[in-house]
Amino acid sequence: MKTFFNTLCFLLVISCTGTQTFDYPKTRTVDASDNYFGTVVSDPYRWLEDMNNPEVMKWFKSQADFTNRFLDEIPGRNKILEDIEELTNMEGDIIRKPYKSGSYYYFTKIMKGETFGNLYRRDIKTGIEEVFFKGQEYKKGTQIIDYVANNRDNLMAVKIQDEGSELCEIIFLKLPDKTILKDKLYPIWSEFDVNFSPDGRALVYTQMVTSDPNSEELLKNMKAKIHIIGTDPAKDRVLASAADNTDLNILPERFPKIFFSPDNQYIFLALGAATNYLSAFYAETRDLFADKIPWKPLIKEEDQISNFGSFGNQLFFLTFKDAPNFKIGVTDIQNPDFEKAKTIVPNGEETITSLDISKNYLFFAKSNGITQNLYRIDPKNNEIHKIETPGGVNLGFSINGMESDEIAIINSNWLSPDYFLEYDLARQQPAIKSSWLNSDSRFPDFSRLYDIKEIEVPGHDGVMIPLSIVFPRNIKLDGSTPCFITGYGGYGYSFYPFFLGEEIAFLQQGGMIAIAHVRGGGEKGEEWHQAGMKADKPNTWKDFISCAEYLIRAKYTSARKITGEGASAGGILIGRAITERPDLFAVAINIVGMTQTLRNEVTANGDNQIPEIGSVKNKEDIDALIEMDVQSKIRKGVKYPAVLTITGINDSRVVPWMPAKFTAALQANSTSGKPVLLSVNYKAGHGVNDIKDYQKLLADMFSFALWQTGP
């Protein structure tokens, strides 16, 4: 404690009234403002947006150093970090990305105690496993993100990501000796799939136009390309892009993706964005190597289709048009008519959350918000069969739909470790726990120590808000329990039960965790999503506030014990929650949060967000954007909670200057005497791939929260 006190002497000054004044790094202001259709909004920290300015980089470094000194000296932090590390070790090896090709299974594995994973191969007949490819031997500090095999031609494409970057490189291995070919494709976005052409001699992929993380073009004008193995990537032909296919009216912010039907009859071009609908075109696969593919229109955005797959000329699709909980239909690829399409799975009380495809079948998931079940569709007769799985949330995905009907299923619950199940869609037998995809975890039975409640609480307008609560069985309902409440509320994303894993460390400290399923998410279907968009966005943070108020009324916790957290688009949620109700939270944690919606469109990912939040160029959107803009709601003299903001210096989705400006404004204006800190990860983008960094992140968050909500 003496060391902690001595360190804090450098970081803060205690006035005679007991108010703490922190000696933050100095942040200058400038005279900058914008006029939004008659409403002038000042922006005194505009200069922080220039990420190429050495002064800005120096400012980030000084904030990071200040925060690191502060966090490292919090009492009990090291013990929390040890608890988190122990929980990680209980999991054993971390296995991901199962894939089947020919007579082998492939998967990535991060061995217990290690930071980076390798690609493994398992012989299906003998069960013998081997390390197939070591990313660290190719390049230090890289993670294997994805891969795809061409078993016929003994080729494998591996997507690897440098530590601290969101961009990937694709390399090629020649089997069986695993020789690395000269062909290298870069820059590639981490989330895009790649596929070999049906004849195996080429790879289709999506390439970005720049690798500069600070460029406004980073996530725009992407090009779908084809690379013929063994040729110069600089000569790769463009299959589709906004610039090369003006007749298709592709918006610069749409992401083009190329894939094939399981029977290789058709090639599809899907155009996606940060929405749950897409547009698509198709052509016959024989035209893949034509000078210019004769793309034909297939799906328009107004069809409100989120996914599709085909068998022969049958096009199966998942849509929310006139179906708030989604429905599955089928139409003819050559003459698509979605209005008169046959309905295979109608809209119902449960939400259809996904539609996927294997070689000969389709499968989909339905959820009530707490559990999720899987079903198979036989395209020959449209018969539906429920897949027999354990209770909880079951997430299914193909392990190579181009050549197999086998799928992997992940079973999840809040307090039980996730595990893999195997299922063959052709056999219709119960899903079985995988003998090779699950590590030897040694978690205790957490349900003996903690309880779960799934309830609904009234929102500000009387709408019932789902709330998940995980708490100690011996909890005292006297308001004394530290509470960590999180939410998101955007893009129709749903917080279904998942294993809390390392987050159980907060429970081990006597705390509780709550998950607010606010409007803007997808837990109650598309209407729930749209009720948290644009002009209705205030429902998102008001629902979050309502959930916190309920926890106080029910005496689970109290305002001096609550930590609120939001990440990414959840920055709107937590930022507006504490600017609207600063008295309700003791601590706020903002992870790579979008906190300045009025400036979002000057970033690489800005135009991509317009369908969800609106555009400053549209007068009808301005009032909503101003209302959800956190930066402009920070006021002088307000007693804001303690705030820990976290950013990755290479983040391209929510640029680092946005959390930085949020921090600067709070440091200058809050009068609560509580710390406002900016943590900067110089090895991260929008997320972290390094297990050690993730452990440190949790330790920082939980120790900061518990210190500020302590006795």
N, C-alpha and C positions, 0 to 999 in steps of 0.2 A: 504493500500500500504506500510506503514511503516513496518508492521509485515512481509509482503512478502519480502521487501528489507533486513530486518534483517536476515530472514531465509536464503536467497540466499547468504548472506555473508559467511555462513558456507559451502555452496555448491560450490561456484565458486570464482575465483580471477579475477579481471579486470586488465589487463596489461596496460601499458602506451599507447599502440597503440589501445586500445579499444577491443582487442580480449579477449573473455571469456575463461578461463581455468578452467575446473570443477575438483573439488576435489573428483574424483571417488574413490570408494573402490579399493584397490590395487589388481591387478591380475598378478600373476607370470607367467612366460613362461617356457616351457621345450623344449628340443631338440628332437623333434619328426617329422618324415616325412614318406611318403609312396612312393614307386616306382611303378607307373602304366604303365607297358610295356614301360619303358624308360623315362617316365616323372615323375620327382620327385616333390612332393607337400609337403611343410612344414606344420606342424600342431602344432604350439607352445602352444595351449590351450588344448591339448589332455587330460591333467590331470583332466579337468572339466567333463570328461565323467564318472568318477567313482562316481555315485550317492550314493554309500554306504560309501563314504569317509567323515568323519566329517568336514574336511577342506573345501570340496566342499559345504556341506550344510551351513557352516558358511559364505562362499562366497555368496551363493544365498541369505542368510538372510541379509547380509550387502548391497547387491544391492537392495533388496526389500525395506529395510528401507530408503535408500538413495532416491529411486524413490518415495516412498510414501510421504516423507517430501516435495519433490519437487512438486509433483502433487497437494497435498493438499493446497498448497499456491498459485496456479495459480489464478490470478484475474478472477473473473466471473465464476469459476468452480461450486460453490455452486448454482448459479442461473441456470446454464445449468442442473445440477442434478435435481433441482426442476422442470424444464420444462420437463425433461425426466420422472420423477415420475408422473407428471400431465398427460402426454400422456398415461402412463400405466393405470392410474386410469380411463381415458376416455374409455378404452377398456372394463371396467367392469370385470366380471368373465372370466377366461380363460378356455375354454372347449376343451378337446382333446379326442382322442381314442374312438370314438363311436363304439359300438359293440352290436349285437342283439343275444339273446339266449332265446329260449322258449317264454314266454310272457313278457319278460323284455328287455328294452334297458339299456345298461351300458355306462358309460363315466367317465373320470376323470375331475375334476374341481378344479381350484385354485381360491378361492374367492378373490374378489377385496380387495387389501391391504394385502393379505397374501402371504407367500413365498412358502409354500408346499401345494400340492393338496391332495384331497381325491377321492376315488372311489364311484360313485353314481349309484343308480339303479332307473329306472323309469318304472312303470307299464304301459304297452302299452294301456290297456283298459281304466284305470282311469286317467292316466296322473300324478299320485302321485309319487313324487320323495322322495328319502331318501338317507342319507349318508350310504353307504353300508360297506365301510372299510376305516379306518383312519390309514394311514401309520405311522403317528407320534405316535400313541398309541402303535404300534408294536415296533418301534425303532425311536428315535429322529434323525432328520436330514436326513430322507430318502424320496425319491421321488418314486411314483408308475410309472414305466416305461411301463409296458404292463400287460396284463392279458388274460386268455382264460377260458371259462366256459364249463362245461359238465353238461348240464341241466338235462339230464336223470338220472344221478347218484348224482345230487346235490353237485357237486364239482366245485371249482374254483382254478386255479393256478394263482398266482400273482407274477410278477417280480418286485422286489424293488431294489433300488440302494442307497447305502450310499453316503452321501454328501462327495464330494472330491474324489470319486472313479468312475472308468469306469466299474467296475465289479458289477454284480448283484447276488441276491439270489432269488430263487424261493421258495415260501411257498404255502401251500395248505389250503383252507378254506372248511369246511364241512357245507353245507347248511341244513336247513334254519337258524341255530343258529350261523353260521359263526365261528365255533370252528376252531382254528388253529391246524392243525395236526402236528405230530412230524416230518414228512418228510420235509427235507430242502435240496435244491440242490444248490451247490456253488463250484467253481466260474463259473458264466455264463456271456458271453459277452452281452453288452447292446442291440446290434442290431439284435440278433437272435430271430426268432419266436419260439414258443413252441406249440405243438398240442397234444390233447388227442387222444389216439388210438380209432378206430371205436367202440370197445366194452366198452370204457369208463373207463377201469380199469387200464390204464397206461398212462404215458405222455412221448412223445419223445422230446428230447432236445439235445443241443450241449454244451458240457462242455470243459472248458479250463484245461490244465494240471498243471497250477500254478496260484496262485493269487499274485505273486510278481511282482509289476509294473515295476521293474528294470530288470527282467529276459528277456533274449533274446528268451526264449521259450514261452513267454506270449501269442503270437498270432500264435503259431505253434503247429502242432500235436494235434489239437482239436479232440474230440471224440463225435460222434453222439451216444446217449445212449437211453435206455428205462427204465423208472422207474415205477414199479408196485406200485400203491398207497398202503401205509401201510407197506411197506417193508423197509429194511435198504438201504439207497442210496449207501452205500459203495459196495453193491452187485449188483448194476445196470449193466445190460449187455450192452456191446458195440455193436452197430449195424453197425458202419463203422468208420474206422480211417486208417491213413497211416500205423500204426504199426500192426493193427489187420487184415487188408485186403491188403496184399502185392500184391495179384493178380490183384487188381484194379489200381495199380500204382498211388496212391494218393500222390501228393506232400505235404510235411509237412506244407507249407504255405497256402494250400487250406482249405477253411472253409466248413465242411460237414453240410448239412441241410436236415432234414427229413420232408416230408409232404405227404398227402394223396390226391388221386383224389376225387372230390366231391361225386362220387358214391361209394367211399371206395373200389373200385375194385383193385386199385394199390397203392403201396407205392413207393415214389420217393426219391432218394438220389441225391441232387444237390451239386456240388462242385464249390464254388465261390471264388473270390479274388477281388482285387482292379482293376477289369476289367469290361467291359460291355459284356462279354461272359462267358459261363460256360460249364461244362461237367456234365453229369447226367447218372444215372443208375436207373433201376426199378426192382420191384419184385411184385408178387401178395400179397395182404394184408394178406392172410391166412398164409403167411410165416413169419409174423412179430415176432412170438414167437418161431420160429425155433432156434435151437442151433446156426446156422449161416445162415443168409439170403442169398439165391442164387441170388445175384445181376446180372442183365443182362445189357450189355452196351446199352445206348439209345442215348446220345448226346456226341460228341467229341468237344474239344475246336476249332478245325479247322472248325467245322460247323458254327461257329460265331453266335451262338444263345444266346440271352440275357435273354429270359424268355420263359416259356411254360406252358401249361395246357392241361388237357385231359377230354374227355367225351367218356365213353365206350372205344373203341380201337382207337378213333381219337385223335391224338396228334397235337395240335395247337401250333405254335411257332412263335416267333419274331426274325428275323435275319437281319444282315447287309451284309451278303455274296452276292456279286453282286448286292447290293441294298444299296447305300450310305445313303439313307434316310429311310432305313429299309422297310421290307415287312413282311406280315403275311402269313404263309402257313399251310398246314395240311398234315399229313402223318399217317401211321399206326404204332401204338406202337409196335406191335409184329414184324413188318418188316419195320423199319424206313428207308426211302430213301429220304433224304433232297434235293438231286439233282433233283429228278423227282417229288417232292411233288407238290400238287396243290396249286397255289397261290390264297389266299382269298382276301388280300389287297395288291395291287402291290406297288412297289417303285414309289414315285411321287415327286412333288415339295415341299410338306410339309413333315416334319419329323414325323414319328410315334415314339412317345416318351415312350409309355408304352403299355403293354398287361396284363390284369388281368382277373380273373375268378370269377363267382358266382356259385350258385348251378346248374343253368340250362343254363347260357349264358356266353359269353365272352364280354369284353368291352375294348376299346383301345382309345388312345388319339393321335391327330395329331396337330402339331404346326407349325406356320410360323415364330416363334421366338418372336412374340409380343402377339398373341392370341393363345389359345389352345381350341380345341373342342373335344367332346367325342362321341363315336359311339358304337353301340351294334352289336354283331354277334350272330345269332341264329345257334348253331351247327347242328341243324337238317336239315337245308337247306342252310346254309352259307350266308343267307341274311343279309345285313348291313343296319342299321337304325341309322341316326344321332339323338343324344339326344338333345332335345331343351333346351338350357341353355342361360343365359345372356352373353353379350360380356365379353371380358377379358380372363384371363387364368382360365380354369376349370380343376381341378385335382380330379379325381374320385378314390374311393377305396371301396372295399367290407367291409361290417360291420359284416360279418360272411358267407363267401362263401360256407361253408359246409352245411348250412341249410337254406339260404335265398338268394333271388335275389335283395334285397334292397342294394343300395349303397349310400354312402355319397359323396357329391361333394363340394369342396372348391373353391369359386370364388375369384380371386385375381386381383388387379390392384395396380399400384405404390402409388396412393393417396387415394384409397378407402379401408376401412377396409375389411378384409377377412370375408366371411360369408358362412355358411353351407347351401347346398341345399339337398333335399331328392329326390331320384328317385328309382322307382321300374322297373327293367329291363323287367319284365313280362308284364307291363301295357302299356308302350310306350306313356305315357302322359308327358307333359312338366315337367321338374324338378321344384320343388316348394321350396321356402325358408323355412328352418326348423323352426318349432315353439318351439322347445325345445333344439336345439343345439347351438343357437346363444344367446350371452349375450346382455344385454341392453347397448350397447356402445353409447357414446354421442360425437363422433368426429364431428368437424365442417366440412363443405364442403371445403376441402383443395384445390380443383380445382379452387376455386375463388381467391386463393392467389398464387398458383404455377401452372406452365405449364410443359408440357412434350413434348419432341421431340425424336422421334425414327428415327435415321439417319444412314447412312453408310459413313465412312471416308476412304480415301486411306491409305493402309499400306505401309511399307517400300518397298515392292515389287509390289505395285500396286493393291494388293488384297483388296477388300472393307471389312472394319471391322464394324460390327454393334455397335452402340453406343447409349445408352439411357441417356438422359439428363433431370434432374428435376431441375427447377430453379424458382426463384421468378418472378411473372408476371411484376414487375416493375424493372427488372434488367437493369442496365446500361452496355451496351456493350463497356466498356472502359478498361477491364482487371482488374477491382478492386474487383471483387467478389471472396471471398474464395471458393475454389472448393475441394470437397472430391471425389476422383475418386478411384473406386475399380475394381478388376478383379480377375479371378481365373485361368482358362485355364488348366484344367486337367481332365482325366478320363471320358471325354465326358459329364461332368456335365454342365448343362445349367442354366444361370441366367434369367429365365423367370420373367416377372413382378410380384412382390409380394408387399404387403402393407409395406411401409417403417416404419410405426409405430413410435416407439421411435426415430428412426433416423431422423424424421422430425424436431427434436430439432435443428439439424444443419441448416436446412432451416430457422427456426425461428430466427436464429442468423444472417440472411442475406446471408447465404451461398447457394451453389448449390451442387447437388450430381450427379455424372456420373457413369454409369456402362459400362465398356468396355467388350464386348463379344468376347474375344480374341480366337485365335486358340488354340486348346487343349480342348475346351469346346464342347458342342454338339448342339449349336444353329443352325448350318447348317448341321447337320447330322454327320455320321461317318467320312467322308473325312475331315471335319472341325476338328474333334477330332484328327485324325492321323496326321494332318498338324501341331500339337503342341506336338508331341511325339518324344522322343529319339533325333535323329539327327536334327529333325525339331523343337525341343523345343525352339530355339531362337525366332521363330515366336511369341511365347506367350508374352515375354516381349517387343519385338519390336512392336507388335500390341498395347500394352499398352502405349508405348512411343508415337506411332503415334496418338493415341486418345488424349493424353495430348497435343501434339503439335497442333492438330486441335483446341482444346478448346482455346489455346492461339492465334492461327491465327484468329479465329472467334471473338476474344476479349471477350469471356465469362469470362476469367480469365487471369492470368499471372503466370510466373514461381515462383515468390515470394509469390503467393497465393495458390499454388497447394499442396494438401496433397494426397499422393498415399498410398493405403492400399491393403494388400494381406494377406490371412489366409491359414494355412495348406500348401497344395501344392502351394498355391498362394504366399508362401514365396519365391519360385523361381522367380515368376513374379516381386514382389516388390524389392527383393534383387538384382536381375540382372538389373532391371530398374535403380536403383540409383547407381549401380556400373558402368553401361554403360553411363548413363546420369545424373550424380549428380547435374548438373546445372539446370535440368528441374523441380526439386521438392524442395519445401521449407521444407516439412515434409514427412517422411515415417513412416507408422505404420505396424508392422509385428506381426501378431497374430498367435501364435503357428506355426510359419512358418518353412518349410523345407528349410534350407539354406546351408546344407552341404551334397549334394547328394553323394559325394565320400565316406562318412562314413555311409550312410544310411543302408547298409547291415549288419552292426554290431548291429543294433537295432531289436527289436521284430517284427516290421512292415516292415523291409527292404526288405526281399525276396518277399513280397507281392507286392512291387512296381516295381519289375523288368520288367514286361510286359510294363509298362508305360514309365519308364525312362532309363532302361537298367541295366547292371550289371558290376561291376568293374572286374569281372572274365572273361568277354568277351572283347577281344581286339577291336572288331568292335564297342563296345559301349563306349570305354574310351574317345575318343575325345569329344563326346556329353556330357558325364557326367562331364568332366573337364570344358566344356564351361558353363554348367548350374550350376556349383558349386559356390555358392555365396561367401562362406568363403574364398576361395583362390583368389578371385578377389578384395578383400579389400586392398588398397595400401596406403602406408605412404605418408602424405602430401597432400592428396586430400580433398577438401572442400565438405564433404558429408552433406546432409540435416540433420535437427533435426530428431532423430529416437526414437520412442517408440516401444519397443518389449515387447510382452505379452506372458507369458507361464503359464501353469498349472502344478504344481509340480507332479501330478499323471498322466501326459499325457503319454500314451503308443504308440500313433500313430506317433507323432513327439516328441521324447524324449526331456525333458527340457534342456539337455546340448547343444542341437543344437542351439536354440535361445540364450543360454547363451554365447556360443563361438562367435556367430555373434556379440553380444553386446560387448564382451571383445575386439574383434578386432577393432571395430569401435571406441570405447573409446580410444584405444591406437594410432589410426592412423589418425582420422579425424582432420583437421586443420581449420574447418569452424567456430569454436567457438560456435557451436550449441549443445544443450544437446543430449546425447545418453543414454537412460534409459532402464532398465529392470524391468518390473512389474511382480511379482510372485504371483499367486493366490494359496494359500495353501489348498483351498477347491475345486479345479477344476482339471479336466483332460484335454482332448482335447477341451472341451466346458464347459459351466456353466449351471447348472440346477436351480440355485438360482436366482430369479428375482432381488433381491437386488444387487447381484454381477453383473448381466447383466447391470443394471442401472449404477452402479459405473464404469463398463468397458466403457460404452458409454460416460459418463461424463469425464473420464480421456482422452479418445481419442479426443473428440471434443474440450475440453478446451485446451489441449496441441496443437492441430492443429490450433485453432483460435488464441491462444497466439503467436504462432510462425509465423502466417501469418497476424498478425494485422497491423494496420496503421504504 
